[in-house]
Amino acid sequence: MKRVLAFAILAALGTAAWAGDGDLVFSSKGLGMLPVGTRFHALEVILRQKLPDNFLVSPECTILTTKQVEPLGLSVMLEGGVVTRLSVEYTANGPSPIKTAEGIGLGASEDEVKAAYGDKLRVRPNRYDPTWHYLVVDAPDKKSAVIFETNGQKVTSMRAGDYPSVGYTEGCR
């Protein structure tokens, strides 16, 4: 079922370069064929789409999405023309199909995240509402992370990438 869903989504997106079970697996290192550290022009190859140079609105930091990745609720943050963070949010059709290897995605309960990650997980209060939380799972080297944002009950968004970018509350500083 997972393979059929991934294939159907990727076929609909026209992104034949992403065609395996692991391609919608979200980690601190990226998403399948879209790793953190990808340069702008390599991103065009991965997405099989020429991106206008005006996507690099600011040489310091830009957040972009394309018609290909928007149905996945995915946005890409580039700093200095390099992917430093990926974010996943709800789409117009509901939660994104993107999940971690542990099966955690949008809509998962805080208890499910805690059970999946155990003592690897740090819980921080949300910057704007202390009843909401950031559930942080650092990579073993502590240079990158996956951060699940919750409304105190369920995961409402998630982001992955290198520090300090992954820790920015608002995306680009």
LOLUM-893993 format. One record per atom (N, C-alpha, C): residue number from 1; x, z, y. Coordinates in steps of 0.001 Angstrom, whole numbers. Layout:
ATOM    i     east       up    north
ATOM  NUM        X        Z        Y
...
***
This chain:
ATOM    i     east       up    north
ATOM    1      832        0    -1201
ATOM    1        0        0        0
ATOM    1      868        0     1253
ATOM    2     1902      875     1266
ATOM    2     2793      965     2422
ATOM    2     3463     -380     2680
ATOM    3     3934    -1024     1603
ATOM    3     4598    -2314     1740
ATOM    3     3627    -3372     2260
ATOM    4     2397    -3379     1766
ATOM    4     1390    -4344     2217
ATOM    4     1075    -4136     3690
ATOM    5      913    -2869     4114
ATOM    5      633    -2570     5514
ATOM    5     1784    -3024     6399
ATOM    6     3019    -2703     6022
ATOM    6     4186    -3110     6815
ATOM    6     4259    -4629     6901
ATOM    7     4055    -5315     5775
ATOM    7     4113    -6765     5778
ATOM    7     3032    -7363     6662
ATOM    8     1808    -6834     6570
ATOM    8      697    -7364     7373
ATOM    8      959    -7194     8861
ATOM    9     1457    -6024     9233
ATOM    9     1740    -5778    10649
ATOM    9     2847    -6696    11133
ATOM   10     3917    -6773    10358
ATOM   10     5051    -7577    10797
ATOM   10     4731    -9060    10789
ATOM   11     3948    -9497     9831
ATOM   11     3544   -10903     9815
ATOM   11     2697   -11220    11045
ATOM   12     1794   -10312    11386
ATOM   12      952   -10513    12568
ATOM   12     1786   -10547    13836
ATOM   13     2857    -9795    13846
ATOM   13     3724    -9766    15018
ATOM   13     4663   -10956    15067
ATOM   14     4795   -11672    13967
ATOM   14     5715   -12793    13949
ATOM   14     7157   -12334    13910
ATOM   15     7409   -11166    13432
ATOM   15     8762   -10623    13393
ATOM   15     9240   -10615    11952
ATOM   16     9448   -11803    11412
ATOM   16     9829   -11921    10005
ATOM   16    11168   -11266     9714
ATOM   17    11957   -10995    10735
ATOM   17    13248   -10335    10519
ATOM   17    13053    -8916    10002
ATOM   18    11901    -8316    10241
ATOM   18    11598    -6971     9736
ATOM   18    10704    -7159     8522
ATOM   19    11261    -7104     7330
ATOM   19    10401    -7397     6175
ATOM   19    10704    -6525     4969
ATOM   20    10795    -5236     5147
ATOM   20    11032    -4372     4005
ATOM   20    10362    -3034     4177
ATOM   21    10394    -2231     3122
ATOM   21     9753     -923     3141
ATOM   21    10260      -27     4259
ATOM   22    11554      -72     4544
ATOM   22    12137      845     5509
ATOM   22    11999      417     6955
ATOM   23    11327     -694     7206
ATOM   23    11322    -1241     8551
ATOM   23    10441     -505     9547
ATOM   24     9522      316     9086
ATOM   24     8705     1115     9995
ATOM   24     9057     2591     9883
ATOM   25    10253     2872     9356
ATOM   25    10725     4249     9227
ATOM   25    11488     4624    10494
ATOM   26    11007     5657    11141
ATOM   26    11518     6140    12419
ATOM   26    12522     7255    12158
ATOM   27    13687     7166    12785
ATOM   27    14700     8217    12646
ATOM   27    15477     8335    13943
ATOM   28    16352     9307    14007
ATOM   28    17169     9485    15208
ATOM   28    18062     8274    15454
ATOM   29    18244     7450    14446
ATOM   29    19093     6251    14558
ATOM   29    18316     5009    14962
ATOM   30    16973     5093    15003
ATOM   30    16185     3945    15424
ATOM   30    15019     3667    14504
ATOM   31    14658     2396    14431
ATOM   31    13512     1953    13644
ATOM   31    13920      713    12867
ATOM   32    14144      857    11569
ATOM   32    14471     -285    10731
ATOM   32    15549    -1162    11324
ATOM   33    15187    -2406    11590
ATOM   33    16130    -3394    12115
ATOM   33    16418    -3226    13604
ATOM   34    15859    -2202    14220
ATOM   34    16065    -1959    15651
ATOM   34    16768     -620    15851
ATOM   35    18089     -605    15688
ATOM   35    18804      662    15826
ATOM   35    19115     1017    17276
ATOM   36    19220     2309    17515
ATOM   36    19743     2800    18783
ATOM   36    21174     2255    18890
ATOM   37    21550     1835    20095
ATOM   37    22871     1242    20298
ATOM   37    22833     -268    20386
ATOM   38    21671     -876    20103
ATOM   38    21522    -2329    20181
ATOM   38    21666    -2781    21627
ATOM   39    22419    -3834    21839
ATOM   39    22579    -4405    23177
ATOM   39    21416    -5359    23474
ATOM   40    21167    -5575    24766
ATOM   40    20025    -6369    25235
ATOM   40    19916    -7711    24522
ATOM   41    21001    -8471    24453
ATOM   41    20919    -9814    23862
ATOM   41    20731    -9755    22348
ATOM   42    21240    -8727    21697
ATOM   42    20968    -8535    20265
ATOM   42    19504    -8156    20055
ATOM   43    18920    -7451    21008
ATOM   43    17500    -7098    20949
ATOM   43    16652    -8364    20917
ATOM   44    17046    -9370    21687
ATOM   44    16329   -10647    21678
ATOM   44    16373   -11281    20290
ATOM   45    17507   -11198    19639
ATOM   45    17649   -11758    18290
ATOM   45    16765   -10984    17317
ATOM   46    16797    -9666    17390
ATOM   46    15994    -8827    16492
ATOM   46    14509    -9113    16678
ATOM   47    14073    -9208    17942
ATOM   47    12655    -9460    18229
ATOM   47    12271   -10925    18084
ATOM   48    13297   -11779    17935
ATOM   48    13079   -13229    17868
ATOM   48    12310   -13703    19087
ATOM   49    12760   -13226    20243
ATOM   49    12077   -13534    21485
ATOM   49    13093   -13492    22620
ATOM   50    13096   -14515    23459
ATOM   50    13917   -14510    24656
ATOM   50    13249   -13585    25661
ATOM   51    13974   -12584    26105
ATOM   51    13451   -11645    27094
ATOM   51    13973   -12050    28472
ATOM   52    13094   -12147    29441
ATOM   52    13559   -12490    30785
ATOM   52    14547   -11435    31281
ATOM   53    15563   -11886    31985
ATOM   53    16557   -10949    32511
ATOM   53    15924    -9913    33432
ATOM   54    14728   -10212    33984
ATOM   54    14089    -9231    34856
ATOM   54    13568    -8023    34072
ATOM   55    13654    -8070    32715
ATOM   55    13364    -6861    31945
ATOM   55    14400    -5790    32294
ATOM   56    15566    -6238    32689
ATOM   56    16599    -5296    33103
ATOM   56    16419    -5017    34587
ATOM   57    15264    -4461    34921
ATOM   57    14898    -4188    36310
ATOM   57    15958    -3342    36979
ATOM   58    16411    -2346    36302
ATOM   58    17457    -1477    36817
ATOM   58    18611    -1514    35834
ATOM   59    19818    -1767    36314
ATOM   59    20944    -1772    35381
ATOM   59    21181     -395    34760
ATOM   60    20671      656    35429
ATOM   60    20859     2003    34898
ATOM   60    19891     2296    33761
ATOM   61    18579     2032    33958
ATOM   61    17594     2393    32935
ATOM   61    16330     1563    33083
ATOM   62    15856     1029    31954
ATOM   62    14633      240    31908
ATOM   62    13875      600    30630
ATOM   63    12563      689    30730
ATOM   63    11729      857    29542
ATOM   63    10905     -408    29396
ATOM   64    10936     -991    28197
ATOM   64    10201    -2234    28003
ATOM   64     9395    -2180    26721
ATOM   65     8377    -2994    26700
ATOM   65     7632    -3267    25485
ATOM   65     7338    -4755    25518
ATOM   66     7065    -5331    24391
ATOM   66     6745    -6758    24332
ATOM   66     5451    -6921    23552
ATOM   67     4909    -8115    23584
ATOM   67     3683    -8378    22831
ATOM   67     3908    -8167    21339
ATOM   68     5156    -8300    20891
ATOM   68     5449    -8120    19467
ATOM   68     5426    -6651    19048
ATOM   69     5941    -5760    19883
ATOM   69     6041    -4358    19471
ATOM   69     4922    -3482    20043
ATOM   70     4215    -3981    21032
ATOM   70     3126    -3207    21633
ATOM   70     2061    -2779    20618
ATOM   71     1665    -3654    19649
ATOM   71      679    -3202    18656
ATOM   71     1169    -2031    17797
ATOM   72     2477    -1809    17767
ATOM   72     3035     -674    17037
ATOM   72     3107      573    17903
ATOM   73     2734      453    19182
ATOM   73     2842     1585    20099
ATOM   73     4276     1876    20470
ATOM   74     5143      910    20310
ATOM   74     6580     1100    20488
ATOM   74     7044      641    21865
ATOM   75     7875     1457    22496
ATOM   75     8572     1042    23704
ATOM   75    10057     1346    23510
ATOM   76    10870      585    24212
ATOM   76    12315      640    24059
ATOM   76    12941      999    25394
ATOM   77    13811     1999    25408
ATOM   77    14530     2369    26626
ATOM   77    15951     1852    26513
ATOM   78    16347     1111    27558
ATOM   78    17715      611    27637
ATOM   78    18396     1254    28835
ATOM   79    19608     1699    28621
ATOM   79    20432     2208    29715
ATOM   79    21717     1404    29707
ATOM   80    22014      791    30849
ATOM   80    23179      -74    30917
ATOM   80    23087    -1237    29949
ATOM   81    21858    -1687    29652
ATOM   81    21649    -2820    28758
ATOM   81    21772    -2483    27280
ATOM   82    21774    -1197    26924
ATOM   82    21898     -748    25536
ATOM   82    20707      131    25181
ATOM   83    20114      -80    24008
ATOM   83    18993      749    23548
ATOM   83    19507     2166    23304
ATOM   84    18914     3129    24010
ATOM   84    19294     4533    23837
ATOM   84    18146     5378    23305
ATOM   85    16928     4824    23322
ATOM   85    15772     5605    22894
ATOM   85    14621     4676    22532
ATOM   86    13852     5070    21525
ATOM   86    12613     4399    21148
ATOM   86    11493     5425    21249
ATOM   87    10343     5016    21745
ATOM   87     9187     5912    21864
ATOM   87     7994     5287    21174
ATOM   88     7172     6149    20550
ATOM   88     5969     5697    19858
ATOM   88     4785     6461    20425
ATOM   89     3752     5717    20814
ATOM   89     2541     6313    21380
ATOM   89     1334     5682    20702
ATOM   90      173     6248    20961
ATOM   90    -1056     5675    20435
ATOM   90    -1258     4275    20995
ATOM   91    -1851     3397    20187
ATOM   91    -2172     2045    20624
ATOM   91    -3660     1989    20949
ATOM   92    -4112      863    21445
ATOM   92    -5540      683    21726
ATOM   92    -6365      817    20445
ATOM   93    -5726      584    19296
ATOM   93    -6422      660    18006
ATOM   93    -6215     1988    17287
ATOM   94    -5593     2951    17961
ATOM   94    -5386     4256    17337
ATOM   94    -3920     4559    17120
ATOM   95    -3615     5420    16133
ATOM   95    -2225     5816    15933
ATOM   95    -1369     4675    15395
ATOM   96     -125     4681    15775
ATOM   96      849     3720    15282
ATOM   96     1097     3962    13791
ATOM   97     1416     2898    13037
ATOM   97     1751     3075    11627
ATOM   97     3183     3577    11408
ATOM   98     3949     3690    12477
ATOM   98     5346     4115    12361
ATOM   98     5393     5590    11971
ATOM   99     6238     5892    10971
ATOM   99     6399     7271    10497
ATOM   99     7868     7524    10165
ATOM  100     8214     8790    10077
ATOM  100     9554     9165     9628
ATOM  100     9620     9038     8109
ATOM  101    10811     9151     7552
ATOM  101    10967     9110     6095
ATOM  101    10202    10244     5425
ATOM  102     9980    11329     6165
ATOM  102     9226    12470     5654
ATOM  102     7719    12256     5745
ATOM  103     7288    11104     6272
ATOM  103     5866    10779     6365
ATOM  103     5174    11306     7601
ATOM  104     5942    11734     8589
ATOM  104     5362    12295     9803
ATOM  104     5206    11199    10859
ATOM  105     4001    11126    11419
ATOM  105     3709    10165    12474
ATOM  105     2688    10748    13426
ATOM  106     2161     9901    14280
ATOM  106     1158    10347    15238
ATOM  106      -57    10890    14492
ATOM  107     -591    11997    14975
ATOM  107    -1744    12619    14353
ATOM  107    -1397    13686    13328
ATOM  108     -123    13777    12936
ATOM  108      282    14832    11998
ATOM  108      111    16189    12676
ATOM  109     -218    17193    11902
ATOM  109     -378    18535    12470
ATOM  109      996    19174    12676
ATOM  110     1043    20161    13576
ATOM  110     2290    20904    13771
ATOM  110     2729    21536    12455
ATOM  111     1785    22037    11666
ATOM  111     2127    22647    10375
ATOM  111     2756    21629     9424
ATOM  112     2269    20392     9448
ATOM  112     2851    19345     8598
ATOM  112     4287    19045     9023
ATOM  113     4531    18993    10325
ATOM  113     5885    18741    10822
ATOM  113     6804    19899    10421
ATOM  114     6318    21120    10601
ATOM  114     7120    22299    10247
ATOM  114     7424    22324     8752
ATOM  115     6459    21980     7928
ATOM  115     6679    21956     6477
ATOM  115     7678    20859     6091
ATOM  116     7605    19716     6769
ATOM  116     8487    18593     6440
ATOM  116     9941    18864     6826
ATOM  117    10166    19591     7915
ATOM  117    11526    19751     8429
ATOM  117    12091    21166     8298
ATOM  118    11244    22151     8045
ATOM  118    11714    23518     7815
ATOM  118    12640    24029     8897
ATOM  119    13770    24583     8479
ATOM  119    14682    25204     9451
ATOM  119    15512    24198    10249
ATOM  120    15325    22905    10010
ATOM  120    15975    21871    10832
ATOM  120    15245    21689    12163
ATOM  121    14045    22271    12252
ATOM  121    13158    22055    13397
ATOM  121    13317    23148    14446
ATOM  122    13384    22725    15708
ATOM  122    13343    23648    16846
ATOM  122    12042    23393    17590
ATOM  123    11369    24454    18013
ATOM  123    10121    24333    18767
ATOM  123    10401    24748    20202
ATOM  124    10069    23850    21138
ATOM  124    10238    24137    22567
ATOM  124     8894    23981    23262
ATOM  125     8644    24789    24298
ATOM  125     7396    24607    25053
ATOM  125     7449    23306    25856
ATOM  126     6304    22705    26038
ATOM  126     6198    21505    26857
ATOM  126     6475    21867    28309
ATOM  127     7096    20971    29001
ATOM  127     7476    21192    30396
ATOM  127     6267    21442    31299
ATOM  128     5140    20824    30988
ATOM  128     3974    20889    31870
ATOM  128     2861    21810    31377
ATOM  129     2819    22061    30081
ATOM  129     1748    22879    29516
ATOM  129     2333    23702    28367
ATOM  130     2465    25014    28543
ATOM  130     3105    25840    27517
ATOM  130     2347    25910    26190
ATOM  131     1093    25447    26153
ATOM  131      373    25425    24876
ATOM  131      737    24172    24073
ATOM  132     1338    23197    24721
ATOM  132     1823    21996    24047
ATOM  132     3269    22264    23633
ATOM  133     3794    21463    22708
ATOM  133     5149    21715    22209
ATOM  133     5958    20433    22027
ATOM  134     7274    20626    22056
ATOM  134     8219    19614    21607
ATOM  134     8788    20142    20302
ATOM  135     8640    19392    19226
ATOM  135     9212    19752    17941
ATOM  135    10442    18866    17761
ATOM  136    11613    19468    17820
ATOM  136    12879    18738    17889
ATOM  136    13611    18817    16554
ATOM  137    13992    17656    16033
ATOM  137    14790    17581    14816
ATOM  137    16091    16861    15177
ATOM  138    17166    17629    15300
ATOM  138    18460    17049    15628
ATOM  138    19080    16380    14411
ATOM  139    19811    15303    14650
ATOM  139    20619    14692    13592
ATOM  139    21730    15680    13234
ATOM  140    22302    15570    12052
ATOM  140    23363    16507    11657
ATOM  140    24515    16589    12657
ATOM  141    24839    15476    13321
ATOM  141    25940    15491    14293
ATOM  141    25527    15998    15666
ATOM  142    24242    16296    15848
ATOM  142    23681    16818    17107
ATOM  142    23802    15841    18280
ATOM  143    24098    14567    18004
ATOM  143    24235    13573    19061
ATOM  143    22936    12796    19287
ATOM  144    21982    12942    18373
ATOM  144    20715    12232    18477
ATOM  144    19628    13101    17856
ATOM  145    18372    12684    18047
ATOM  145    17259    13498    17549
ATOM  145    15992    12671    17454
ATOM  146    15019    13253    16753
ATOM  146    13628    12823    16817
ATOM  146    12887    13977    17461
ATOM  147    12072    13663    18467
ATOM  147    11280    14688    19149
ATOM  147     9810    14308    19032
ATOM  148     9038    15225    18446
ATOM  148     7594    15053    18319
ATOM  148     6951    15847    19445
ATOM  149     6128    15209    20254
ATOM  149     5396    15929    21293
ATOM  149     3998    16204    20753
ATOM  150     3546    17462    20896
ATOM  150     2226    17830    20378
ATOM  150     1354    18405    21492
ATOM  151       70    18442    21218
ATOM  151     -879    19087    22125
ATOM  151    -1142    20524    21669
ATOM  152     -205    21066    20921
ATOM  152     -342    22399    20360
ATOM  152     -929    22374    18960
ATOM  153    -1438    21206    18570
ATOM  153    -2043    21062    17246
ATOM  153    -1546    19831    16503
ATOM  154    -1582    18675    17175
ATOM  154    -1252    17397    16532
ATOM  154     -169    16663    17316
ATOM  155      583    15809    16620
ATOM  155     1604    14969    17255
ATOM  155      893    13901    18078
ATOM  156     1215    13854    19377
ATOM  156      599    12881    20283
ATOM  156     1540    11737    20634
ATOM  157     2840    11968    20504
ATOM  157     3838    10921    20712
ATOM  157     5123    11382    20045
ATOM  158     6040    10443    19864
ATOM  158     7338    10804    19310
ATOM  158     8384     9864    19873
ATOM  159     9585    10373    19925
ATOM  159    10683     9566    20441
ATOM  159    11935     9873    19645
ATOM  160    12831     8899    19624
ATOM  160    14073     9051    18879
ATOM  160    15187     8366    19639
ATOM  161    16368     8909    19510
ATOM  161    17506     8269    20142
ATOM  161    18629     9241    20391
ATOM  162    19546     8779    21201
ATOM  162    20741     9550    21527
ATOM  162    20476    10523    22666
ATOM  163    21185    11641    22621
ATOM  163    21192    12560    23763
ATOM  163    22071    11950    24845
ATOM  164    21772    12102    26118
ATOM  164    20691    12896    26672
ATOM  164    19353    12156    26759
ATOM  165    19357    10836    26520
ATOM  165    18164    10000    26728
ATOM  165    16941    10493    25984
ATOM  166    17092    10886    24728
ATOM  166    15950    11308    23924
ATOM  166    15303    12571    24499
ATOM  167    16053    13350    25231
ATOM  167    15528    14586    25794
ATOM  167    14827    14451    27122
ATOM  168    14919    13282    27753
ATOM  168    14256    13107    29046
ATOM  168    12746    13162    28857
ATOM  169    12085    14019    29612
ATOM  169    10642    14182    29516
ATOM  169     9908    12915    29954
ATOM  170    10346    12317    31016
ATOM  170     9631    11184    31615
ATOM  170    10173     9818    31232
ATOM  171    11073     9734    30297
ATOM  171    11699     8449    29996
ATOM  171    12934     8328    30852
ATOM  172    13032     7257    31634
ATOM  172    14193     7101    32513
ATOM  172    14231     8267    33497
ATOM  173    15378     8792    33717
ATOM  173    15535     9925    34629
ATOM  173    15176     9554    36029
***
